[in-house]
């Protein structure tokens, strides 16, 4: 039987290829790991080191959406334009229309939609320090994402103000909104329009309960834009499930009949805007005033 004398040479070539592949992998992974473990300067005197999974103070990193991808949802914002990606912007229009049919006309407004990373830094850092609400970044991160770690930066997430408020529930950034009639309707139907609650009560991510913060992932996997949104939020959805989340559902016939033709997708118009309608909410001392109570978190 002839002796195979080339096996050693083939084995050496295979080992060399494996070494090259390992080297290429390490060239990518090691710098990324080193970067992930480098302290991040969030605010003055607030430098925090991300964990091994890339999260910082429990929050997941997100890149900022290009301005050209964002469109205004009109009329929806409170005091300034509500900018979002085109697909969730169209679904917000449909959600508001369905709410009107259900008897909740004017009940929902966009308190905070897209936020740039620089604006997120302002919001985050403004509450930290002596005489302010939070001692440090770790305490602040329970109720607000650090800059570079907010779902708002993607253009696929927003805070929805729910009204009308009551004497027992006076602020749109209080979890009592979940018990308002409009709040219960939103929790029951938001998923039909592609929105899921990022930080449910008792969430394992360790964030405060935020029944106002919703991210859009599309009502079904084949919804236009859903693949991209679900890719952005894949880590969050796999490790920290939303509740209510997104089941495989279709828009109920009652909404389809009421809405008629689907709402057109807004066109980019950063300069556009305008908001109509106000609600009566309770102010301190039992009085009433017109407006919405609540600020961005």
N, C-alpha and C positions, 0 to 999 in steps of 0.2 A: 504494500500500500504506500503511495507517495506521501511524503511528509510535508505538511503545510508549514513552510518556514517564514511566511509573510504575516502570520498572525500578530507577532510582536510589533511589527511596523504599523499594522492597521490599528492595533490597540493604542499605540502612542499617538497616532493621528487623532483618534477619537478622544483621548484624554486632553490633547491640545485644544480641540474644538470646545470641549466642555469647559476648560479653563478660560478660554476666550469669552464664552457666553457668561460664565460666572463673573468675570472681570467687568463685562459690559453692564451686567445687572447691578453689581456693587457700585459702579460709577454713577448710576442713577439713584440707587437707594440710599447710600451713605450720605451724600450731600443733602438729600431731602430729609433724612432723619436728623441730621445735624441742624438743619434749618428749623425743623419742627420743635427741637428742644432749645432753640435760642430764645432768650427772653424777648417779649414783645412789649414795647413802650405804648401803653394805652392812653395814659394821661400823665400830667406832671407828677412825678413821684410814684407812679403806678406801673411798674414793669412786672409782667407775669409770664411764666414759662409754660408753653402748651404741654399737654400730656403726650404720651407715646402715640396715641391715636389721632393726634392733630387737634383735638378739642382744647379750647381755652376756657377755663372756669365753667366747664360743662357745655359750652357752645361750639357749634360746628362752623368751620370757615366757609365763607361764600365770597365769590368774586362779584364785583360791581357790574351791573348790566350796562352796555353801551347806551348813551343817551338816544341814539337813533332808533333803538328798538322800542322805546316807550311811547305810549299814547295817553292822552287825558281821558278820564272817565267823566263825562259831563251830563247832567249836573250831579255831582256826588261828593266831591271833596268839601271839607270844612275850612274855610279861610284861605285855602290855596289849592292849586290843581292836584288831583289824585292821578298820578302817573303810574301806569302798569304796562306789562307786556300786552300785546294785542289780544291774545287768546283769553286770558283772565279778564281783561277789560270788557270784552264782549259778553262773557258769562256773568259779570257783575250787573250789566245792563239787563240781562235776562232774569237774574235773581231778583232785582228790584221790581221788575215788571210783575213777576209771579207773586211777590209779597203784596203788591198793590191789589192783585186779584183776590188774595187771601184776607184782605182787610187791614193790611199794614202799610198803607201808603205813607211815605215819608218817614218810615221807622228806621231806615238804615242810611248811614252816611259814611264816607271814607275819612276816618280820623287821621290815619297815616298810611300811606301807600309806599311807593318806592322811596328809599332813602339812600343818598350817596354815603360812602364810607366816611367822608369828612363830616357830613351832617350827623351821622350816627355817633361820631366821636364827641361832637358838641352835646348831644342829648345824653350820652353815657357819662361824660366827665362832669357835666354841670351839677350832678347830684352828689358828688364825692368831695369830702373835705370837712373841716371844722365848721360846725353850725349848719351842715347840710344833712340830707336824708340818710346818707350812707357813709360809713367810716372809710371804706376802701373799695377797690374794684371787685373783690370777691363778694362783698355784700351787695353791691350794685348789680352784679351779674345775675342775681336771683330774679330781678324784675326787668332787666334790659340787657340786650346782647352787646358785647364789646364791639368796637369798630372793626370791620372785616369779618365779623362772625354773625351777622344778622341776615335772616331770610329776606328782610325788606330790600336789601341791596340787589337781589336777583330780579326784582320787578314782578315776581310771582306771589308775593305775600302782602297782606294788608291788615290793618286794624279797623274793624267795623264798629262804629258807634251805634248803639241800639237805643231807641226811645219809643214812646215817651218815658221819661224817668218818673219816679214817684218819691213821696216823702221818705220811704224806707230805702230807696235806691237812688242816690243823688248824683252819681258819677259814672260815666260810661266806661271808666277803667277800674271798675269794681266788679268782682265776680257775681254780684247780685244781679247783673244784667241777664245772667243765664236763666233766672227765674221770672223775668218779665215775659208777658205774652209774646212779644216780638222776639225776645231772646230764645224762647222755647221753639218758636217756629224756625228760627235760623238754625238752631242745633239739629232740628229734625229734617231740614230740607237743603242745607248748604251743599251736602255731598252730591245732590242731584245736579248741581251746577259746577262740580269739579273742585269744591273747596273742602278741606279737612282741617280740623283743629290741631294746631301744632303742639300746644302745651295743655293737655287735658288735666283734669283734677287728679292729683296723686301721680303725675307722670314720673317715670323712672329717671328722666334726665335731670331731675332736681330743680326744675324751674317752677315759679309760682303759677297757679292756675290762671290761664288767660283766655276766657271765653270770647274775647274780642279778636284774637290773632289767628288768622286763617291763611293757609298756603294753598295755592291752586296746583292741582296735578292732573286735571282733566277727569271728567266723569267716568270715562272708560279708557283703556290703554290706547285705543285707536282714535281718540279725540285729537284733532289737529293741535300740535304743541304739547301734548301730554308726554310723549317720549322724552322730550328735552327736559320738561319740568320734573318728571319722575327720575331722570338721571341725576339732576341737580340735588334732589332730596333723597336719593337712594339710601345713603348712610343713615340719615335721620329716620326714614320710614322703616328700615330694617331693624334698627336698634332701639328706637324710641317711638313706637307706633302712635299715630294720631287717634283721637277718639272724640267725636265720631270721625272714622276714616272713610275711605272711598270703596264701597262695594261695587260689583259689576252691575250697574243699574242703568236704566234709560229714563229720559224725562217722561213723567206721567202724562197721560193724555189730557188731563184737566188743564195742565199748564200749556201744552201744545195748542189746545183749542183756544185758550184765552189769549195766548201771545200771537197766534197767527204765524206770519213769516218770521224766521229767526232775525234777531236784531243785527244790523250791520256792524261789522267790525270797525271800530273807530280808526280814522287816519291820523298819522302823526301830526300833531299841531301843538307844540310845546307852549305857544303863546295863547292858545285858546283857554277858555275857562268860563266861569260864572256859575253861581250856585243859587238855587231858588228854594224858597220854603224854609220855615223855621218851626220849631216845636215849643210847647210850653213845658218847662221843667221846673222842679222845685229848687228854690235857692234857700240859703240859710234863714232860720227864723220863721219858717213856715210860709214865707212869701213866694211869689212866682216871678220869674223873669223869662224873657224869650231867649233861646239859645241852646247850646250844647255844653254841658259841663264835662271837662276832661282835657288832659293834655297828652301829648305823645310820650310814650315810654320807649 
